[in-house]
Amino acid sequence: MQFQSGWLMAICFQQLLVVDAANFEERCLQFRPQAFVDDSQLTRLEYLTEGTDAVFPENDPSCNSYKQQVKANLCRIGLTIKTSERSEISFELWLPEKWAGKRLLSTGNGGVDGCIIYPDLAYGSSHGFATLGTNNGHNGKSARAMLNNEDVVIDYSYRALHTGTRAGKRLAEAFYGAGPAYSYYSGCSLGGRMGIQAADLYPDDYDGIVAGAPAVDFNLLQGQRAMFFNVTGAAGGGSPDYIETGTWKGLVHDEVLRQCDGLDGVRDGIIEVPSRCRFDPGTLLCAAATRRGTRRGTRRGNRPPSPPPPQSECLNEAQVEQLRSIYAEYRWPNGTLLFPRMNPGNEIAATEGLLAGKPFNYSVEYYRYEVTNDPSWDMSRFSFDVIRRGERTNPGRIRTYPTTLQRFQARGGKAIVYHGGQDQQITSFNSERFYERLAGHQDQEDSSSSSSTSAAAAAVAAMDGWYRFFRIAGMQHCGGGPGAWVFGQGGGVAAVTPSTSSTSETTGDGDDGDGDGGDGFDPATNVLAAAVAWVEGGRAPATILGTKYVNDSVALGVDFQRRHCRYPQAQTYLGGDAKQASSWECR
Ligand SMILES: [Ca+2]
């Protein structure tokens, strides 16, 4: 074990709060959380031991989750908390017996959910965080509860999280006898947006925020995601030029990789720097075949023209035009940008959603229950007008596209943002754009600088002090994909991060000193540990070493690791074995 993190060791040995098991169980069962939170009702109070299941049979069936194995001894608290006369949240707080570092972790939600992400509660509490989650103000995976109820929309936008966080801090203080020393947030997708929104509206809520694939500029994002269906047409024979799923996964994906995979020097299915990939679908046009068929038909007169070649080999002009629209920036009729372009290389996963030839469910729910309050709204009514309406009404202030997070920055908050380069739900180019937006509003210390290059460098340096954005090459939406996508961004496989000391890669970071070393909670490989090291020790992450397991199975062992670069640095291949992290460098 290394002791370079002595500062943290010292803090943690002081603050690690351990109560003997019998006392802890008794204290848990005698605790009256509802006495400490206004307008709350107790729904669950139990002591759970490591390895047993937390069950939640009342969870909405659409959440498709009824139990979660806990990974530490803990006190599980469930409350409902009223947020207005016509809205409430379901709230869970898992208080571990070993409260490492007196830390609180709030977790986010996804999509248009109403589902507590229990694997994240298990993950946080396994590392000693008092960890909370809420149902974000409604139950299940539909936004129907928002119909004509702005309070439910407000909960979904920001109030459920803020209410839960406030309750979590209060309850931790009441239970442990001392309030949290540090508060963190971790969430992805809608949850990434929730983290950014919290930094904007409630900058004191968190010291450290880990925000993945944030759904910022939310109203226009919903418009952009709705658009794909109108371009692809309907699956199942509904549209003559519909591109079949098999064609997307085969012909189109292969051609994207043929054009772009090798740009980084290694053909491995990973497009390291997506901004360098400008996919040209023109190569897929059945031009030669079509012309041959036409000539033959004309010259020989009485012989029918050849049938068009199958879609698995090439595409007709309408289909190629379709691809041009899909891979292009989405623009308003006047040509200004509405939303950045889709990530090339995401096709295999995108056929499950944006490219499925079906209306994109999250967008439909948003227009029905948040924008128009009309449950009969469907994609036949989709237009630039309804996108404008969403942007104008900005339901529940959900837009989340600030030009600055100055208050969060000023109070010393740290944000780590990550986004997969082959994301099939929210384009990573949106996170690049958001970084530039924030960077453009940095106060420049050297205002006399006449060089735009040095001004840009100064802006990046200023951003590095509080906001770092990591492009996760080859990752899909929040996880999965051909890249090294495991780095502690959430529960499940993503939580199983190896320690640097247990791999061939040694960066000198060693154990993070959280008192339970050797569990992989290492700032070099784990983004949540990196946030802790940054907030509590001032050690900002330069890179994040991601891990790819063989077939994404932890049991099969590590396939390879790669360091993810912080924007605007880009992954650069140096040569040698591409599966060695040392064969790459961020420049
Ligand atoms: Ca590559």
Boltz pocket constraint, residues with backbone or C-beta under 6 A from the ligand:
constraints:
  - pocket:
      binder: B
      contacts: [[A, 260], [A, 261], [A, 262], [A, 263], [A, 264], [A, 265], [A, 266], [A, 267], [A, 268], [A, 269], [A, 270], [A, 271], [A, 272]]
      max_distance: 6.0
